[in-house]
Amino acid sequence: MLAKSPMDEKIAGVIASSVAAMGYELVRVRLMGGETPTLQIMAERPDGTMDVEACADLSRALSAVLDVEDPIDREYKLEISSPGIDRPLTRLQDFVRYAGYEAKLETRDLIDGRKRFKGVLLGVEGESVRLETSVEGGLAAMALPFAALVDAKLVLTDALIAASLKGLGGPPPALEDGALADGAEVVLGALDAAGPDAPDLEIEASPLSAAADETNEASQESDAEDRVALVKKEGETGHG
């Protein structure tokens, strides 16, 4: 799920080594449509943090790589961002790191008569994602093959926001009863506070999911997803 389309996969292949060389991990690559498409690249440090300054550094480096490799044959907007609090889950390690938190998952084909699942993540077992979800008669633990997933993301809850603000490790409230699968590790990915604006780049702060209620407004403002966008302007050096 790191890359969805063949073009996404091509772009990921072009930039992966540069992202890793700078000490970051690639989370997701999406080329999204429109007259001027947006190339959205999500990345983070190994500890799950990412700030505006880091996005700006990565934007400059990847802009140069993309200009040379030129995988996209038209003008586009480059956007480098952190995954955000209610982040997409695109790698097996994400399901381990955020075990104990609520998530929404979607599969390519029907599994037990449905494609959409919502529940508390329980880590991974081999190449499958485990979660506690609603079934007929109550709750039950299920294992979904990672390869069968087409989409997965965390649900924005008070517990997730609080953990991200604190930046603390340790089991989240949902796992205090020992529900986590044996051997699975829990690491909370917290967002850093936004750093200084980078010169010559357009800095955008995107709000968190609108699903959060009014009691979380302050958290939404201070911990908005960090984004850096570099837009080609006609007559200037850029992407296209």
C-alpha positions as CSV (number, residue, x, y, z in Angstrom):
1,M,0.0,0.0,0.0
2,L,3.0,2.3,0.1
3,A,2.4,2.6,-3.7
4,K,-1.0,2.0,-5.2
5,S,-0.7,2.4,-9.0
6,P,2.1,1.4,-11.4
7,M,3.1,5.1,-11.6
8,D,3.3,5.3,-7.8
9,E,5.5,2.2,-7.8
10,K,7.8,3.7,-10.4
11,I,8.2,7.0,-8.5
12,A,8.8,5.1,-5.2
13,G,11.6,3.2,-6.9
14,V,13.1,6.5,-8.1
15,I,13.1,8.2,-4.7
16,A,13.5,5.3,-2.2
17,S,17.3,5.3,-2.0
18,S,17.5,9.1,-1.6
19,V,14.9,9.1,1.2
20,A,16.8,6.3,3.1
21,A,20.1,8.1,2.6
22,M,18.8,11.1,4.3
23,G,17.7,9.1,7.3
24,Y,14.0,8.9,6.6
25,E,11.5,6.1,5.8
26,L,9.1,6.3,2.9
27,V,5.5,5.9,4.1
28,R,3.3,6.5,1.0
29,V,3.6,7.7,-2.6
30,R,0.5,8.9,-4.5
31,L,0.2,10.8,-7.8
32,M,-3.3,12.2,-7.5
33,G,-5.2,13.4,-10.6
34,G,-6.4,16.8,-11.8
35,E,-5.3,19.2,-14.5
36,T,-2.1,19.7,-12.5
37,P,-1.7,16.5,-10.5
38,T,-0.2,16.4,-7.0
39,L,2.6,14.1,-6.2
40,Q,2.2,13.4,-2.5
41,I,5.2,11.8,-0.7
42,M,4.8,10.9,3.0
43,A,7.9,10.2,5.0
44,E,9.0,10.1,8.6
45,R,12.1,9.5,10.8
46,P,12.5,5.9,12.1
47,D,11.1,7.1,15.5
48,G,7.9,8.3,13.8
49,T,8.6,12.0,14.0
50,M,8.6,14.5,11.2
51,D,8.5,18.3,11.2
52,V,8.3,21.2,8.7
53,E,12.0,21.7,8.5
54,A,12.6,18.0,7.7
55,C,9.8,18.1,5.1
56,A,11.6,21.1,3.5
57,D,15.0,19.4,3.4
58,L,13.5,16.3,1.9
59,S,11.5,18.4,-0.7
60,R,14.7,20.1,-1.9
61,A,16.5,16.8,-2.3
62,L,13.7,14.9,-4.0
63,S,12.9,17.8,-6.3
64,A,16.4,17.5,-7.6
65,V,16.2,13.7,-8.0
66,L,12.8,14.0,-9.8
67,D,14.1,16.7,-12.1
68,V,16.9,14.4,-13.2
69,E,14.9,11.1,-13.5
70,D,11.8,12.9,-14.8
71,P,9.3,10.0,-14.2
72,I,6.3,12.3,-14.7
73,D,5.7,13.7,-18.2
74,R,3.7,16.7,-17.2
75,E,3.6,19.6,-14.8
76,Y,2.8,18.7,-11.3
77,K,2.8,19.9,-7.7
78,L,5.2,18.2,-5.3
79,E,4.0,17.8,-1.7
80,I,6.1,16.3,1.1
81,S,4.3,15.6,4.3
82,S,4.3,13.8,7.6
83,P,1.8,10.9,7.8
84,G,-0.3,12.9,10.3
85,I,-1.9,11.6,13.5
86,D,-4.8,9.7,11.9
87,R,-2.2,8.3,9.5
88,P,-2.3,5.7,6.7
89,L,-0.9,2.3,7.7
90,T,1.1,1.1,4.7
91,R,3.7,-1.3,6.1
92,L,3.5,-4.3,8.4
93,Q,5.7,-2.4,10.9
94,D,2.9,0.2,11.1
95,F,0.5,-2.3,12.5
96,V,3.0,-3.3,15.1
97,R,3.8,0.3,16.1
98,Y,0.2,1.3,16.5
99,A,-1.1,-1.9,18.1
100,G,-3.8,-1.0,20.6
101,Y,-5.3,1.8,18.6
102,E,-8.4,1.8,16.5
103,A,-8.1,1.6,12.7
104,K,-10.2,1.2,9.5
105,L,-9.0,-1.4,7.0
106,E,-10.3,-2.3,3.6
107,T,-9.5,-5.5,1.6
108,R,-9.4,-6.0,-2.1
109,D,-11.8,-9.0,-2.0
110,L,-14.5,-10.1,0.4
111,I,-13.3,-11.8,3.6
112,D,-16.1,-13.3,5.7
113,G,-18.6,-11.5,3.5
114,R,-17.2,-8.0,3.8
115,K,-14.4,-5.8,2.6
116,R,-14.4,-3.1,5.4
117,F,-13.2,-3.7,8.9
118,K,-12.9,-1.4,11.9
119,G,-11.4,-2.4,15.2
120,V,-8.5,-2.3,17.6
121,L,-5.1,-3.4,16.1
122,L,-3.5,-6.4,17.8
123,G,-0.2,-6.4,15.9
124,V,0.8,-8.8,13.3
125,E,1.1,-12.6,12.9
126,G,3.5,-13.6,10.1
127,E,2.2,-11.7,7.1
128,S,-1.2,-11.0,8.5
129,V,-2.6,-8.1,10.4
130,R,-4.6,-8.9,13.6
131,L,-7.4,-6.8,14.9
132,E,-10.3,-7.1,17.3
133,T,-13.5,-6.3,15.3
134,S,-17.2,-6.6,15.5
135,V,-18.7,-9.9,14.3
136,E,-22.1,-11.4,14.6
137,G,-22.6,-11.9,18.3
138,G,-19.9,-9.6,19.6
139,L,-16.2,-9.0,19.2
140,A,-13.6,-11.4,17.9
141,A,-9.9,-11.3,16.8
142,M,-9.3,-11.7,13.1
143,A,-6.3,-12.1,10.9
144,L,-6.3,-10.3,7.6
145,P,-3.5,-11.0,5.0
146,F,-1.5,-7.8,4.6
147,A,-1.3,-8.5,0.8
148,A,-5.1,-8.4,0.7
149,L,-5.3,-4.8,2.0
150,V,-6.0,-1.9,-0.3
151,D,-6.4,0.8,2.4
152,A,-5.8,1.2,6.1
153,K,-5.6,4.1,8.4
154,L,-5.8,5.0,12.1
155,V,-9.1,6.4,13.5
156,L,-8.7,9.8,15.2
157,T,-9.6,9.2,18.8
158,D,-8.9,11.1,22.1
159,A,-6.4,8.3,23.1
160,L,-4.5,8.6,19.9
161,I,-4.3,12.4,20.1
162,A,-3.2,12.3,23.7
163,A,-0.5,9.8,23.0
164,S,0.8,11.8,20.0
165,L,0.9,15.0,22.1
166,K,2.8,13.3,24.9
167,G,5.2,11.4,22.6
168,L,5.5,8.6,25.1
169,G,6.1,4.9,24.5
170,G,4.4,2.1,26.3
171,P,1.1,0.3,25.9
172,P,-1.9,2.4,25.0
173,P,-5.1,2.1,27.2
174,A,-6.6,-0.5,25.0
175,L,-3.8,-2.9,25.8
176,E,-3.6,-2.6,29.5
177,D,-5.4,-5.9,29.9
178,G,-2.7,-7.7,27.9
179,A,-4.7,-8.1,24.7
180,L,-1.6,-7.5,22.5
181,A,-0.3,-10.5,20.5
182,D,2.7,-12.2,22.1
183,G,6.0,-10.8,21.0
184,A,4.5,-7.7,19.4
185,E,6.2,-4.4,20.2
186,V,4.3,-1.2,20.8
187,V,5.9,2.1,19.8
188,L,4.0,5.3,19.7
189,G,4.7,7.5,16.7
190,A,4.5,11.1,17.9
191,L,4.6,14.3,15.8
192,D,7.2,16.9,16.5
193,A,6.2,20.5,16.8
194,A,6.5,22.4,13.5
195,G,9.9,23.8,12.9
196,P,10.9,27.1,11.2
197,D,9.5,27.8,7.8
198,A,11.9,26.8,5.0
199,P,12.9,29.6,2.5
200,D,11.6,29.5,-1.0
201,L,9.0,26.9,-0.2
202,E,5.3,27.1,0.3
203,I,4.4,25.7,3.7
204,E,1.0,24.4,4.3
205,A,-0.5,23.2,7.6
206,S,-3.4,20.8,6.9
207,P,-5.9,20.3,9.7
208,L,-6.6,16.9,11.2
209,S,-9.5,14.8,10.3
210,A,-12.8,16.6,10.6
211,A,-14.1,13.6,12.5
212,A,-12.6,15.0,15.7
213,D,-15.1,16.8,18.0
214,E,-14.8,20.3,19.3
215,T,-13.1,19.2,22.5
216,N,-10.0,18.4,20.4
217,E,-9.8,21.7,18.5
218,A,-6.7,22.9,20.3
219,S,-4.9,19.7,19.6
220,Q,-5.9,19.8,15.9
221,E,-4.4,23.3,15.5
222,S,-1.1,22.6,17.3
223,D,-0.5,19.1,15.8
224,A,-1.7,19.6,12.3
225,E,-0.1,17.5,9.6
226,D,3.1,19.1,8.4
227,R,3.3,19.7,4.7
228,V,5.7,21.3,2.3
229,A,4.6,22.0,-1.2
230,L,6.9,23.0,-4.1
231,V,4.9,24.2,-7.1
232,K,6.3,24.8,-10.5
233,K,5.5,28.2,-11.8
234,E,5.5,29.0,-15.5
235,G,8.8,30.3,-16.6
236,E,10.6,29.0,-13.5
237,T,12.7,25.9,-12.9
238,G,10.4,23.2,-11.6
239,H,8.7,19.9,-12.4
240,G,7.1,19.1,-15.7
